[in-house]
Each structure stands twice: as C-alpha cells, then as structure tokens.
Amino acid sequence: MPNYNVKSTARDVFVAKEAVLQKKISQEMERAKEFTKSGNKQAAMQCLKRKKYYESQMNQVGSVQLRINTKEKMIADHSGNKEDK
C-alpha cells in the first residue's frame, strides 16, 4: 500500500521550489533592468546569469516532477493489475 502522504508532501516541496525559483527569476529580471537603466552593464549581466541559472534549476525541478509522476502511474498501474488477478 503506497504512502500517499509522503507523495503529496514531496509534490508540495517541488511546487514550492518552483514558486521560489519563479520569484527569483522575476526579481533578477527587474534588477537587470534597473542596472541597465543606471548604466551598470556588468551588474545587469550578473543578474541575467543568475536568472539563467534559476531557469535551469526550474527545468531540473520540472524533470524530477515528471519522473515522479511517471513512476507513480507505473506503480498505480502495476498495483491495479495485481488487484485484477
């Protein structure tokens, strides 16, 4: 019998991580715009590099979520097949 509380908790953690990363991406974009307006191109570039890093982290979180969902479906299908027999 799978432990659904653990799965939903893990899912909640990944959803929270995505939200935090999205917020950081938005903040870095705003900071980059401010630095560009003030003429500090080096600081703006650093902000864009951090933004790109956060985007890659977000892609990794999405990949992990996809793998978890796929495995959950496989387990559910497998346990459903056992119950049918």
N, C-alpha and C positions, 0 to 999 in steps of 0.2 A: 504494500500500500504506500503510494508516494506521499511525501510530506508537503502538502500544498502551502503551508505557512512559510516554509523555507523558500519555496519557489517565488511566492509573491513578494517576500522580503527582498530577494535577490533582484527581482524585476524592479521593485521600488528604488533600490540603490542605483540601478542603471538609469532609470528615468531621472532621478535626482542629479546624477552625474551629467547627464545630457543637458539638463536645465542650467546647471552651473557653468558648463562649458559654453553654452549658447550665450549666457550673460557675459562671460569673459570675452567672447568674440565680439559682441556688440560694444563693450567698453573699449577694447583695443582699437576698433574702427573709429570710435568717437575721438579717442586720444590721438590717433594718427591724423585725423582731420584737423584737430586743434594745433598739433605741432606743424603741420603743413602750412596752415594759415599764418602761424607766427614765424615761419621761415626756418624751422629746425628740422631739416630733412632727415638727418641722421636718427633723431629720436622717432620720427614718423616711421622710418624703415624698421626700427627695432619693434615698434608696435605691430607693424604688418607681419614681421617674422613670428612674433608671439601669436598673432591671430592665426597664422598658417599652422603653427604647432597645435593650437587648440582645436582647429578643424581636423587635423589628423587624429588627435585624441578622440574626437567625437566620432569619426569614422570607425575607429577601433572599438569604441563602446557599442556602436551600431552593429558591427560584425559579431561581437560577443552575444548581443541580444538575439541576433538572427540564429546563431548556433544553438543557443539555449532553447529558443522556440522550436527549432527543428528537432532537437533531441527530445523535448517534451512531447512533441507529436509522435515521434517514433515510439517512445515509451507507452504513450496512451494507446497507440495502435496495437502495439505488442500485447499490452495487458488486456485490451479488448478482444484480441484473438484468443487469448487463454480462457477468457470467460465464456466465449462461444463454444469451446470444446467441452 
